[in-house]
């Protein structure tokens, strides 16, 4: 009986050991795998941008006047020299009955001044004839010795004075005539009212061929000198402007390839960085953080037929390519993790001196840590310079 008890005890201990070994034994873990591939690798700077016209023309009123209603609408095409707007002289202020009588009285007064100036001229001409006759008689008497020769000099000066009086009266009549013309012009404007609207019409013409972008003053109104009337531009000459962080703009060199996405049409448009403005500016982000940004100007290189629906100030997304390597080994960026200092496995395939990152490679159903040499990475892929071969399977998002 005692022997049987020891046998049962030994069997129980063995069974418990087997259960404990089974409970502590490592189990397979489900993981997500991705292949190691070879292909084109690019790093980009992603930012929102907007289109703008390379050349914009604001047509302003070249003189003050009354603007007729502009019939052009946004989107209308115009050719160079085409009429855009018409300016008329400003209408005078409205006059009451007393003011009209005053204008009429001013005309009558100016007419009387002209008549009075004519009478003065006639009187001055009579005086000239008189002094000339006196001078002739005195000259005959001086020849006969009845008058002193000094009297002849006095007669000559008298003739000159009378002639100057005629000239003064003539100038006075001219002044009176000008005053009469002014008074008649004021009276004519009052009498004409709206009938003289077409007189003195000035036409504002288009400086270049293009489309009407915006009508700034559509209704009829009295405008001052330099008042903006319309905006013109050629929508076939568009460019894209993106505001990059100054730290990113250093990598966006002129000539860099640009991919333009989410512009509202099918496919992706191509572009090139034309220039990076030298002066930055401060911009507050949506989170309230002050950022230093700089504008990057991009030229569209895709055919015009692909983006002809684009207009001025349309929003787009740009991807400026800063690095492009063809036919390189790459893995999902989520498969790469940094290694602690000195944590590379002995005898690893990658150069130990350059291996600061690693991946888990699936080898015969087991995960094996492999140090790799990381070249660069973007938002989705990582470029592996050494340590992996295409066709291998790596673990994505390793624990």
C-alpha positions as CSV (number, residue, x, y, z in Angstrom):
1,X,0.0,0.0,0.0
2,X,2.8,2.4,0.8
3,X,4.5,1.7,-2.5
4,X,1.4,2.5,-4.4
5,X,1.1,5.8,-2.7
6,X,4.6,6.8,-3.7
7,X,3.9,5.8,-7.2
8,X,0.8,8.0,-7.4
9,X,2.7,10.9,-5.8
10,X,5.5,10.6,-8.4
11,X,3.0,10.5,-11.2
12,X,1.3,13.6,-9.9
13,X,4.6,15.5,-9.7
14,X,5.5,14.5,-13.3
15,X,2.1,15.5,-14.6
16,X,2.4,18.9,-12.8
17,X,5.9,19.4,-14.3
18,X,4.6,18.6,-17.7
19,X,1.7,21.1,-17.3
20,X,4.2,23.7,-16.0
21,X,6.5,23.2,-18.9
22,X,3.6,23.5,-21.4
23,X,2.4,26.7,-19.7
24,X,5.8,28.3,-19.8
25,X,6.8,27.2,-23.3
26,X,7.0,30.1,-25.9
27,X,4.1,30.3,-28.4
28,X,4.0,31.6,-31.9
29,X,3.0,35.3,-32.2
30,X,0.9,36.5,-35.1
31,X,2.7,39.4,-36.9
32,X,2.2,41.4,-40.0
33,X,4.8,40.8,-42.7
34,X,6.0,42.9,-45.6
35,X,8.4,42.0,-48.4
36,X,11.8,43.7,-49.0
37,X,11.5,45.3,-52.4
38,X,13.7,47.1,-54.8
39,X,12.6,50.2,-56.7
40,X,12.4,54.0,-56.8
41,X,12.8,55.8,-53.5
42,X,12.0,59.5,-53.0
43,X,11.8,61.9,-50.1
44,X,9.5,64.9,-50.4
45,X,8.4,68.0,-48.6
46,X,4.6,68.0,-48.5
47,X,2.8,71.3,-48.1
48,X,-0.4,73.1,-49.2
49,X,-0.1,75.7,-51.9
50,X,-2.2,77.8,-54.1
51,X,-2.1,79.0,-57.7
52,X,-1.6,82.6,-58.8
53,X,-1.2,84.5,-62.0
54,X,2.3,85.2,-63.0
55,X,1.2,88.7,-64.2
56,X,-1.8,90.5,-62.9
57,X,-3.0,93.9,-64.2
58,X,-5.2,96.2,-62.2
59,X,-6.9,98.7,-64.5
60,X,-7.5,102.0,-62.8
61,X,-9.3,105.2,-63.8
62,X,-6.8,107.4,-65.6
63,X,-8.8,110.6,-64.7
64,X,-11.7,111.6,-62.4
65,X,-15.1,111.4,-63.9
66,X,-18.5,109.7,-64.0
67,X,-18.1,105.9,-64.8
68,X,-20.7,104.3,-66.9
69,X,-21.8,100.8,-65.8
70,X,-19.3,98.2,-66.8
71,X,-20.9,95.4,-68.7
72,X,-18.0,92.9,-68.5
73,X,-18.3,90.0,-66.2
74,X,-15.7,87.8,-64.4
75,X,-14.3,85.3,-66.9
76,X,-15.0,87.3,-70.0
77,X,-12.1,87.2,-72.5
78,X,-10.7,90.5,-73.8
79,X,-8.1,91.4,-76.4
80,X,-5.4,94.0,-76.1
81,X,-6.9,97.5,-76.7
82,X,-10.5,96.4,-76.2
83,X,-12.8,98.9,-74.5
84,X,-13.3,98.1,-70.8
85,X,-15.1,101.1,-69.4
86,X,-16.2,104.6,-70.3
87,X,-15.7,107.8,-68.3
88,X,-17.8,111.0,-68.7
89,X,-17.3,114.5,-67.3
90,X,-18.7,114.9,-63.9
91,X,-22.1,116.6,-63.8
92,X,-22.3,120.0,-62.1
93,X,-24.1,120.4,-58.9
94,X,-27.9,120.9,-59.0
95,X,-28.9,124.6,-59.1
96,X,-32.0,126.1,-57.8
97,X,-34.0,129.0,-59.4
98,X,-32.0,131.7,-57.8
99,X,-28.6,130.1,-58.8
100,X,-29.8,129.8,-62.4
101,X,-30.8,133.5,-62.4
102,X,-27.4,134.3,-61.0
103,X,-25.7,132.4,-63.9
104,X,-27.9,134.2,-66.4
105,X,-27.1,137.6,-64.8
106,X,-23.4,136.7,-65.0
107,X,-23.7,136.1,-68.7
108,X,-25.5,139.4,-69.2
109,X,-22.9,141.2,-67.1
110,X,-20.1,139.6,-69.2
111,X,-21.8,140.7,-72.4
112,X,-22.0,144.3,-71.1
113,X,-18.3,144.2,-70.2
114,X,-17.5,143.1,-73.7
115,X,-19.6,146.0,-75.1
116,X,-17.9,148.5,-72.7
117,X,-14.5,147.3,-73.8
118,X,-15.5,147.8,-77.4
119,X,-16.5,151.4,-76.7
120,X,-13.3,152.0,-74.9
121,X,-11.3,150.7,-77.9
122,X,-13.3,153.0,-80.2
123,X,-12.6,156.0,-77.9
124,X,-8.9,155.1,-77.7
125,X,-8.7,154.9,-81.5
126,X,-10.4,158.4,-81.8
127,X,-7.8,159.7,-79.4
128,X,-5.0,158.2,-81.5
129,X,-6.4,160.0,-84.6
130,X,-6.6,163.2,-82.7
131,X,-3.1,163.2,-81.4
132,X,-1.8,162.2,-84.8
133,X,-3.6,165.1,-86.5
134,X,-2.2,167.5,-83.8
135,X,1.3,166.1,-84.4
136,X,1.0,166.7,-88.2
137,X,-0.1,170.3,-87.7
138,X,2.6,171.0,-85.2
139,X,5.2,169.6,-87.5
140,X,4.1,172.0,-90.3
141,X,4.1,174.9,-87.8
142,X,7.6,173.9,-86.6
143,X,8.9,174.0,-90.2
144,X,7.5,177.5,-90.5
145,X,9.2,178.5,-87.2
146,X,6.0,179.1,-85.2
147,X,6.5,176.3,-82.7
148,X,9.6,175.2,-80.9
149,X,11.1,171.9,-82.0
150,X,10.7,170.5,-78.4
151,X,7.0,170.4,-79.0
152,X,7.4,167.8,-81.7
153,X,8.9,165.3,-79.1
154,X,5.9,165.8,-76.9
155,X,3.6,165.1,-79.8
156,X,5.5,161.9,-80.6
157,X,5.1,160.7,-77.0
158,X,1.5,161.5,-77.0
159,X,0.9,159.4,-80.1
160,X,2.7,156.5,-78.5
161,X,0.6,156.8,-75.3
162,X,-2.6,156.9,-77.3
163,X,-1.6,153.7,-79.2
164,X,-0.8,151.9,-76.0
165,X,-4.2,152.9,-74.7
166,X,-5.7,151.2,-77.8
167,X,-3.7,148.0,-77.0
168,X,-4.8,148.1,-73.3
169,X,-8.5,148.5,-74.4
170,X,-8.1,145.6,-76.8
171,X,-6.6,143.3,-74.1
172,X,-9.5,144.3,-71.8
173,X,-12.0,143.3,-74.5
174,X,-10.3,139.9,-74.8
175,X,-10.5,139.4,-71.0
176,X,-14.2,140.3,-71.1
177,X,-14.7,137.9,-74.0
178,X,-13.2,135.0,-72.0
179,X,-15.3,135.9,-69.0
180,X,-18.4,135.8,-71.3
181,X,-17.3,132.4,-72.7
182,X,-17.0,131.0,-69.1
183,X,-20.4,132.4,-68.1
184,X,-22.0,130.9,-71.3
185,X,-20.3,127.6,-70.6
186,X,-21.8,127.5,-67.1
187,X,-25.2,128.4,-68.4
188,X,-25.0,125.8,-71.2
189,X,-24.2,123.0,-68.7
190,X,-27.2,124.0,-66.6
191,X,-29.5,124.1,-69.6
192,X,-28.2,120.9,-71.1
193,X,-28.5,118.7,-68.0
194,X,-28.3,115.1,-69.1
195,X,-28.4,115.9,-72.8
196,X,-24.7,116.5,-72.9
197,X,-23.8,113.1,-71.3
198,X,-22.0,111.8,-74.4
199,X,-19.7,114.8,-74.8
200,X,-16.1,114.4,-73.7
201,X,-16.4,110.6,-73.4
202,X,-13.2,108.8,-72.5
203,X,-12.7,105.1,-73.2
204,X,-10.5,102.9,-70.9
205,X,-8.9,100.1,-72.9
206,X,-7.3,96.8,-72.0
207,X,-3.5,96.9,-71.7
208,X,-3.1,93.2,-72.5
209,X,-5.1,90.2,-73.7
210,X,-6.5,88.0,-71.0
211,X,-9.6,87.3,-68.9
212,X,-11.5,89.5,-66.5
213,X,-10.6,88.2,-63.0
214,X,-12.6,90.7,-60.9
215,X,-14.8,93.7,-61.6
216,X,-14.0,96.1,-58.7
217,X,-16.5,98.8,-59.7
218,X,-19.4,97.5,-61.7
219,X,-22.1,100.1,-61.1
220,X,-22.2,103.6,-62.5
221,X,-20.6,106.0,-60.1
222,X,-18.4,109.1,-59.9
223,X,-14.8,107.9,-59.4
224,X,-11.6,109.7,-58.4
225,X,-8.3,109.5,-60.2
226,X,-6.6,106.1,-59.8
227,X,-9.8,104.3,-58.6
228,X,-9.3,100.5,-59.4
229,X,-11.9,99.3,-61.9
230,X,-11.0,95.8,-63.0
231,X,-8.4,93.1,-62.7
232,X,-7.1,91.3,-65.8
233,X,-4.8,88.4,-66.3
234,X,-4.0,85.4,-68.4
235,X,-5.1,82.2,-66.7
236,X,-2.9,80.2,-69.1
237,X,0.2,81.7,-67.3
238,X,-0.3,80.2,-63.8
239,X,2.3,79.4,-61.1
240,X,2.0,77.7,-57.8
241,X,3.1,79.3,-54.5
242,X,3.8,77.2,-51.4
243,X,4.8,78.6,-48.0
244,X,7.4,76.3,-46.5
245,X,9.2,76.3,-43.2
246,X,12.6,77.8,-43.5
247,X,14.2,74.6,-42.4
248,X,12.5,72.7,-45.2
249,X,13.0,75.4,-47.8
250,X,16.8,74.9,-47.7
251,X,16.3,71.5,-49.3
252,X,13.9,72.9,-52.0
253,X,16.5,74.0,-54.5
254,X,15.6,75.7,-57.8
255,X,15.0,73.0,-60.4
256,X,13.7,70.4,-58.0
257,X,10.9,68.2,-59.3
258,X,7.4,68.9,-57.8
259,X,4.3,66.7,-57.8
260,X,1.0,68.6,-57.6
261,X,-1.8,66.6,-56.1
262,X,-5.4,67.1,-54.9
263,X,-5.9,70.0,-57.3
264,X,-9.4,68.9,-58.2
265,X,-8.7,67.0,-61.4
266,X,-7.5,63.5,-62.3
267,X,-3.9,62.4,-62.0
268,X,-0.9,64.3,-60.7
269,X,0.6,67.4,-62.3
270,X,4.3,68.0,-62.7
271,X,6.2,71.1,-61.8
272,X,9.6,72.6,-61.1
273,X,10.8,74.9,-58.4
274,X,11.6,78.2,-60.1
275,X,12.8,80.2,-57.1
276,X,12.8,80.5,-53.3
277,X,12.2,84.0,-52.0
278,X,15.1,85.4,-50.0
279,X,13.0,86.9,-47.3
280,X,11.0,84.9,-44.7
281,X,8.0,86.0,-42.7
282,X,6.3,85.0,-39.5
283,X,3.1,83.1,-39.6
284,X,1.0,81.8,-36.7
285,X,-0.1,78.2,-37.2
286,X,-3.5,76.7,-36.3
287,X,-2.1,75.7,-32.9
288,X,-1.0,79.3,-32.2
289,X,2.7,78.6,-32.8
290,X,4.8,81.2,-34.5
291,X,6.6,79.8,-37.5
292,X,9.1,81.2,-39.9
293,X,8.1,80.5,-43.4
294,X,9.3,81.4,-46.9
295,X,7.5,81.4,-50.3
296,X,8.6,78.9,-52.9
297,X,7.4,79.6,-56.5
298,X,6.7,76.6,-58.7
299,X,6.2,76.5,-62.5
300,X,3.7,74.0,-64.0
301,X,5.5,71.8,-66.5
302,X,2.5,69.5,-67.4
303,X,0.7,70.3,-70.7
304,X,-1.8,73.1,-70.5
305,X,-4.6,70.8,-71.6
306,X,-4.3,68.9,-68.3
307,X,-4.8,71.8,-66.0
308,X,-6.8,74.3,-68.1
309,X,-9.6,74.2,-65.5
310,X,-7.3,75.7,-62.8
311,X,-7.8,79.3,-62.0
312,X,-6.3,82.0,-59.8
313,X,-5.9,81.3,-56.1
314,X,-7.0,77.6,-56.3
315,X,-5.8,75.4,-53.5
316,X,-3.4,72.5,-54.3
317,X,-1.1,70.1,-52.5
318,X,2.6,70.0,-53.5
319,X,5.3,67.4,-52.9
320,X,8.7,68.8,-53.6
321,X,11.2,66.0,-54.3
322,X,14.4,66.5,-52.3
323,X,16.0,63.0,-52.9
324,X,15.4,60.5,-55.6
325,X,17.2,57.2,-55.8
326,X,16.3,54.6,-58.4
327,X,16.6,50.8,-57.9
328,X,17.4,50.7,-54.2
329,X,16.4,48.2,-51.5
330,X,13.5,49.5,-49.4
331,X,11.2,48.3,-46.6
332,X,8.1,49.8,-44.9
333,X,9.3,52.5,-42.5
334,X,7.3,50.9,-39.7
335,X,9.6,47.8,-39.9
336,X,12.8,49.7,-39.0
337,X,13.7,50.5,-35.3
338,X,16.8,52.1,-33.8
339,X,19.3,50.0,-32.0
340,X,20.8,50.9,-28.6
341,X,24.5,51.6,-28.6
342,X,26.4,48.4,-29.0
343,X,23.3,46.2,-29.4
344,X,24.1,44.8,-32.9
345,X,24.4,41.0,-33.0
346,X,27.9,39.6,-33.5
347,X,28.5,38.4,-37.0
348,X,25.6,40.4,-38.5
349,X,25.5,40.8,-42.3
350,X,25.4,44.6,-42.3
351,X,28.6,46.6,-41.5
352,X,28.7,46.8,-37.8
353,X,30.2,50.3,-37.8
354,X,27.3,51.8,-39.7
355,X,24.4,49.6,-38.3
356,X,22.4,51.9,-36.0
357,X,19.0,50.4,-37.0
358,X,17.6,46.9,-37.3
359,X,14.6,44.9,-38.6
360,X,13.1,41.6,-37.7
361,X,13.5,39.1,-40.6
362,X,11.4,36.0,-40.8
363,X,13.8,33.0,-41.0
364,X,12.3,29.5,-41.0
365,X,9.2,30.7,-39.1
366,X,11.3,32.5,-36.5
367,X,12.0,36.3,-36.1
368,X,15.7,37.1,-36.4
369,X,17.0,40.6,-35.6
370,X,19.2,41.9,-38.4
371,X,21.1,45.2,-38.2
372,X,20.8,47.3,-41.3
373,X,22.3,50.5,-42.7
374,X,19.6,53.1,-43.1
375,X,20.0,55.5,-46.0
376,X,16.9,57.6,-45.7
377,X,13.2,57.3,-45.1
378,X,10.0,59.1,-46.0
379,X,6.5,58.8,-44.8
380,X,6.0,55.2,-45.9
381,X,9.3,53.5,-47.0
382,X,12.8,53.3,-45.7
383,X,15.9,53.0,-47.9
384,X,18.2,50.3,-46.8
385,X,21.8,50.7,-47.9
386,X,23.0,47.3,-46.6
387,X,22.0,44.3,-44.5
388,X,18.9,43.1,-46.5
389,X,18.3,41.4,-49.8
390,X,15.1,41.8,-51.9
391,X,12.6,38.9,-51.4
392,X,13.0,38.6,-47.6
393,X,10.1,39.1,-45.3
394,X,10.3,41.6,-42.5
395,X,7.9,42.2,-39.5
396,X,5.9,45.4,-39.6
397,X,5.3,47.2,-36.3
398,X,7.4,44.8,-34.3
399,X,6.6,44.7,-30.5
